[in-house]
Amino acid sequence: MTLGQLFDPSGVAVVGASQTEGKIGYEAMANAVTFDGPVYPVNPSTEGELFGREFLASVTDIDGEVDLALCCVPGPAVSDVLEECGEAGIGAAVIYASGFAEAGGEGEALQEAAVEVAEEYDISLLGPNTSGFLVPSLDLRCSFATGAEEVPDGNVAVVAQSGGVGLVLAFQSRRQGRGVSAEVGLGNRANVGFAEAIEYFDGDEQTDAIVLHIEGTDDGRRVLEACRESDTPVVAYKVGQSDVGDFAESHTGALTGDHKLYTAGFAQYNTLTVDATDDLLDAAAALATAPEPGGPNVGVVTAQAGPGIIISDRIQRAGGRLPELTEETQSRVDEILPGLTYADNPVDSGRPMPEFGDVVTAVAEDDRIDIVLVYELFEASIGFPIDALENLPARVDKPVLFATEGIEEDLREEKSSLEAIGIPTFPTPERAADAAGALARYAKMHAGENAATDGGREDSRTNDDSRTNDDTGIKDDSGSANDWTSTAVNDATEVGDDE
């Protein structure tokens, strides 16, 4: 089984294509025809054309290359369609229909039958019970969702258990001006699940970070190992801190399990976790765009004290540290702008000014600083210090984040210029601070307790990630009856399959 046929097919067949607007077979075909390769409408009950393509009675009638079938048919017909796909040499299929394992009883039997056919013919199955997927760079939109064509290309792969959440994240990324390299709704995970998707997108040249939305899984060890082995940063959002078990099970077929065990498992396997969709995309944007941080120490430069105070407080609560700047850096900053409001960390200039970029550069070049966060309310007469910051992240090999606010139309061009030089932007002090905190936690996970440099205001060993195992009784890979990947979470989340 190779996911290349799923996410990078030579051609697409829409099985159950319909001429009736509003039906899944019509909407899926409407999205699929944007693909640059051949797209075939398949329906034995329909003749004529749809979007300029002639209907075929079966996938076995296709005279041309086709790797992927979009199955817009009721659940009971899926196995027969997959049988024909196997005979036609089609190696991947998306099953949109619900009523499979998440429904129990007969639905479980339907899903088992579909998996048996897929195993016989080595077919990758996305779903059942999914809204499909998007790969904007290929104009590949294998979803029935309205507006799928408006999601832009980006460098973050969204892998969501819920197709609905996957689309929420895709549309959020569009509104944020970021886009995605792919958006995938796994659905019931018949034979393509989190681990397979992580492994595929880790090897995808378009993907620089992977985000996961997880309700529950019965394959914890494999998922965690895929996260840890991925060279591409992975950020996970595990839902279900409160009791949503019955609702989640009816949606995905999976119990949510003990939230502490999940988060402890991710921490044990060096995988960053967050608690909101915005946080998921913000952390991914920072990891995908900026150099990997060498430690958790954040240098803050602000043109306004109030936002700087919010940022300073929030960074420390989010996992970062605010070290004192070296005497050399403080002297340098004072020479650039004598009489600054506050010349330590955070550095407060009082308002934007032409030398603001030089101050940011001085802080970025401080050996005690691993991550730089800048806040500047936009002033049109001065603008942002784009020339001074160009090449700065690459030269100092440190992430530089930029938060701002102002009139959207005035900001748009300058924010785009910052993004173009590798500096991710954020609309609020809190979101920027949380992104910096996520980078700090990521650095701690991947560099150990020695990641912190001198001058910090707190000991890095007090961070929440290092306490998690003690709180939950989960131990390291040396083995434990409480290891999430061996017993505890599997007991809490044992199911058939998920959406």
N, C-alpha and C positions, 0 to 999 in steps of 0.2 A: 504494500500500500504506500503510495506516494502522494503527498498533499500538493505537489506541483500540478497535477491534473485538476485539482480542485481550485486552487488560487491563481493558476497561470495556464488556463486551458487553451488548446488549439481552436476549439469551437464549442458552442453551447447549444443544447437541445432543450426546448421548453415543452415538457410533456404535460399535456392537459391545457395547452394554450387555448385561449378563448377570445372570441370576437366581442364579448360583452364587457363593456367598461365596468369597473368595480369588482369584477371577479379576480381572484388571485392569478388565474391563468392569463388574464389580460394585463394586469399591472406588472406581473413578473416579466412578461414579454416586452412591455413598454420600456422597462428599465434595461432589459438585456440587450436590446437592439442598439444601445449606445456603444457596445463592444466593437472593437475594430475587426475582430475575426468573424467567421460565419456563425449565424444564429438561425436555428431551425424551429419553427412551430410544429408541434406534433400533437395530433388528435385524430383518432380514427373516425370520430363522428362529425368532423368538420371539413369542408372543402373550401377552395378559394385561397385568398392571401390575407396575411396579417402583417402590417407594417412593411409591405412590399415583399414578404417572404411567403412562398407557397407552402400550404399545409402538407404534412406527410402523415401517413397512417401509423407508422411505428418508427422507433429509432433505428430499427434494422433496415429501414428503407433509405437511410441517409447515405448519400454518395459523396463523401468528403470527410475531412478530419473533424472529430468531435470527441472531447475528453469528459465533458461535464453535462449532466442532465439535471434540470430543475424540475422536480416532481410536484406539479400542481394538481395532484389527484387525491381523492379520499384515502384514508388509511388502509382500508381493505384491499385497495388496488395497488398499493406500493410494492409488494413483493413481486407481483407479476411484471410491473414496470422495471424493477431492478433485474429480473431474469432476462428481459429483453436487452437491457443495457449491457449486461454481462455478455450476451451473445454478440452484441455489436461492438464489443471491445471498449466500452465507455468505462473509465476508471474512477469516476467520482460522481456523486449525486447529492443534491440538497432536497431534504424532505420537509416541506412546509407544514403538512397536516399535523393536527394534534390528535388526542385520543389514543396515545400509545402508552408507554410505561407510567407516565404521570397520572393516567386514569385507572391504573390497576387492572386486575382480571384479564379480560379479553384484550385490552390495550397492551399489556405486557406480552401476551402471546403474539400479537401483531408485530411488536418490536423485535422479539426474538426471531420470528420468521424472516424479517427483513435483514437482520444481522447475519443469519445463516446464509442467505443468498449472497450478501456482500462478501462474506468470507470465502464462499465458493469461487467467486469471480474476482476477488481482490479489489473490491470497490470501497473507496473512502466515502463514508456517509456523514454529512453535516445535518444534524437534527436527530430524530423528528422534532416537531414542535418548535420551529425556529422561524425567524424572519429573514434568514439568509445571511449574506455578507456583501461587503463592498471592497473593491481595490481601485481607488480613484485614479491612480497613475496609469492603469490599464483601461480606464473607462469600463471596468467590469463591475456591473451593479446587479448582483444576483439576489435581489430582494424585491418584495412587492410594496415597499414603503414609498409613499409620496415624498418627493423632495430629495430622494437619494442622489440625484444628479447634481445637487447643489453642494454636496460635501466635498471640500477640496482635498487635494493631495497634501500629505504631510509626512512626518517621520516617526509617528507613534502608532503601533498596532494595538487596537482595542479588541480584547478577547473576553467576551461576556457570557456568563451562563444564561442570562436572559437576553433574548433578542431585543426586547423593548429597552433594556438598560443600554445595550450596545448602541442602539440608535440614538438614545438620549445623549450618550457620550459623543457620538459622531456629530450630532447637530450642535452640541455645546462647543466642540472643537471648531466648528465652522464659525460660530458666533464670536469665538475668541480669536479668529483669524489664524488658526493653526493648521487644521486639517488632520488627516490620518493616512498612514500607509495602508491600513486595512481596518475594517470593522467586521467582527465575526460574532454572530449569535450562535453559541454551541447547541442550544436546545437540550435535548435529552442525552446527548453525547453517546449515540449508539456505538460508534467505533472511532469517532474523532472527538477527543476531549482536550482538556487543558494541556496535558503533557505534549500531545502531538502538535498542538498549535504553537506552544512555546518553542518547541524544537524547530518547527518550520520557520517561524518569524525570526528566530535567533540567526538563521542563515540567510535572511532576506536583506539584500543590500539597501533597500529603501527604508528599513526599520532601524531606528536608533534607540528605541525604548518600547517596552511591552507593558500594557496595563491589563490587569485581571479583575473582573467582577465575579465573585464567588458566593453562591448561596450555600452549597454543600457538596461534598464529594465522597465517594467510597473508594477512592484511589489516592489517598493522601500522600503516601511515600513517593509514588512516581511523580506526582505534581511537584512536590517539594524538591525532589532531585532534579527535575527539569529546570526549576527556578534557579537552583544553586549552580547547575552546570552551564546555564546560559551566559554567554559572554555579553549579551545585550541586557542592560538593566531591566529588571522586572519590578513593578509596583502592584500590590494587591489591595483590593477593597473587599473585605469579608463582611457581609451583612449578617444581621441576626444577633445583635448584642442583647436585645430584649426577646421576649417570647413571640416569635412569628412562625413557629414550627408548622402548625397545621396549614396555614396559608401558603408557606413556602413549599410544603410537600405537595399541595394540590397544584401548584404552579409548575414545579420542576421535577417532582417525583423524588426529591431528596430532602431529608431532615437537615436542618441547619447545624445542629450539633453545638458543642460547648465553644463559645466564642474565644474564651481564654486559651483553650487548647489550640485552636487554629492560629491565633496570633503568636503564641509561644512557638508553635511549629515553624511558622514563617521566620521568626527571629532566629531560631536555631539554625535555619538553613539560609541565613543572611539575605532574606527577602523583605524589602520595605513594605509596610502596610500603612494605610490611611483610612479615614472614616467618612469621606464624602466624595462625590463625583468630581467637584471642582478641584479638591485636593489631589485626586488621582491624576487628572490632566495636568495640573500645575507641576506636580512632582515629576511627571514624565517629561514635560516640556523642559524643565531644568536639566534633567539627566540626559535627555536626547540632544540638547542644543549645546550645553556648556561642557568644558573639560571635567573629568571626574575629580571630585574634591579629594585632597590629600589628608584632610582632617576636619574636625567639627568647628574650628574657630572662624567666626564671622566678623568681618569688618564692615561697619555701617557708616555710610556717608549720606547725610541728609541736608537738604536745603531749607527744611522747615522743622523746628524742634518737636512740635506736637506729633506728627506722623513718626518721627524718629523715636519718640518715647514708646509709642505703641509697638513699633517694630522691635525695639530693644527688649521690651517685656515679653513679647510673643516668641521671639527667637529662642530665648532661654527656656520657655515652657515647651517649645516644639522640639527641643533636643540639641540646639546649638549652644555655643559658648561665645562670650564677648571678651576676648583678651585685651589687656592694655597694649597699646601700640608701643613699639620700641621708642626710646628717647630720640633716636635718629629720625624716625618717621614723624614724631611730634614736632621736632625742630623744623623739619622740611615743610610740614603743613603750615607752621607758623610763619615761615619765610614766604610761602606762596600767598597766604592771606593773613597778615598780622591782625591780631585781636579778634580771632574767630570766637563765636559764642561758646564753643566747646571743642577743644582740639585733641581730645583723647578719643576713645571709642565708645559711642558713636561720635563721628566728627560732624559738627553742626555749623554750616556756613551762614545760617540766618536767612538767606534767600539765594536764588540762582544768580550766578555771575560768570563772566567769561573764564575765570580761572578754575571753575568747578571741576572740569575734567582733569586738571592737573592734580587736584586734591584726591580725586578718585584713583588716579594712577599711583600716587604716593602710598595710599593705603593698600592698594593691590600689590605693590612691590614689597610690602612689609613681610618679613619671613615668618612672623607669628600668625599671619592671616591665611586661611585656606579658602574662604568664600567671601565674596564682596557683594553687598547689597546697597543699592543706591536708591534714594527717594528724592524726587524733584517735581514739585508742581510746575506745570508747563507755563512759561512766560514767552510769548511769541517774539518779543524783541531780542531774546537771548537764545531760545531754543535749547536743544539738548547738545551735550558735548560729544557729538558723534565722531568728529575728526580725532579727538583726543583718545577716544575709547576704541577706535578701529584697531584690530589686531591685538588689543590688550589681553583678552582671555587666552588667546593662543600663546602670546609672548610670556605671560606669567604662569601659564598652565593652571589657571584657577577659574572657577565659575564666577561670572559677573552677572548679577540680576538687577533689573531696573524696574522700579515701581513709580507710577505717575498718575496724575489726574488732571483734567481740564476739559475743554470743549472738544467733543469727539472729532469733529471735522478738522479742527486745528491740529490735533494730536496724530491723526492717522498716518500722515507721510513720515513724520519723525519716528514714530513707533516702528513702522515698517523698516526704516533705515537701521534702527537698533537691532531688530530681529535679523536683518540681513547680515550684520557683522557678528552674529553669534551671541547676542545678549537678549535672553528672553525677557519679556515685559509683563507686568502684572498691574491690575487696575486698582488694587487696594493695598494699604499697608499690611493688613492681616494675611492676605493671600501670598504676598511676597515673602513675609516672614515665615509662613508655614512652608513655602517652597525651600527657603534657605534651611529651615529646620529639617526638612526631609533630606536635603543634601548632607547635612551634618550627621543625621542618623545613618544614612547610607555609608558615609565615610567611616563611622565607628564600626559598623558591621563588617566592612571589608578591609579595615586596617587594624582592627583590634584595639585594645586599650592604649596602645602606644601611639595612636593616631593624633592625640592631643599634643599641641606644641606648648612651649613655655608661655607663661603670662596669662593663663586663663583664670577666670574668676570662680570656677567651680571644678571639682574633680570629675573627669569624664566617667569615672566608675559609678557615678550616681545616676546615670541615665536610665530611663525606664527599660530599654531593650536588655540591659545586662541584668536587671532584676527579674525579668519575666519568668525565667526558668525556676527561680526560687519560689515565686508566687504560686506556680502551678504544679510544681513537683516534676516537671519535665526535665530530663537530663540530656546530655549530649549523646553523640553517636556511639559511645561506648556501650550503650544498651540500657534499657529500663523498661519495666513492665508498664510504665506510664508514658512511654514515648508515643507521641501522637500518631506517628507513622506506622506503629506496630499494633497498638491495641486501642488506646483510649478514644481517639477520634473516630476510628473505624467502628467501634462499638456505638458511638453516639450518632453516627451518620449512615449506618448501613442501610442501603437502599437498592433499588433496581437501577434506574437511570434518571437523568435530570433534563430539564430544559435549560 
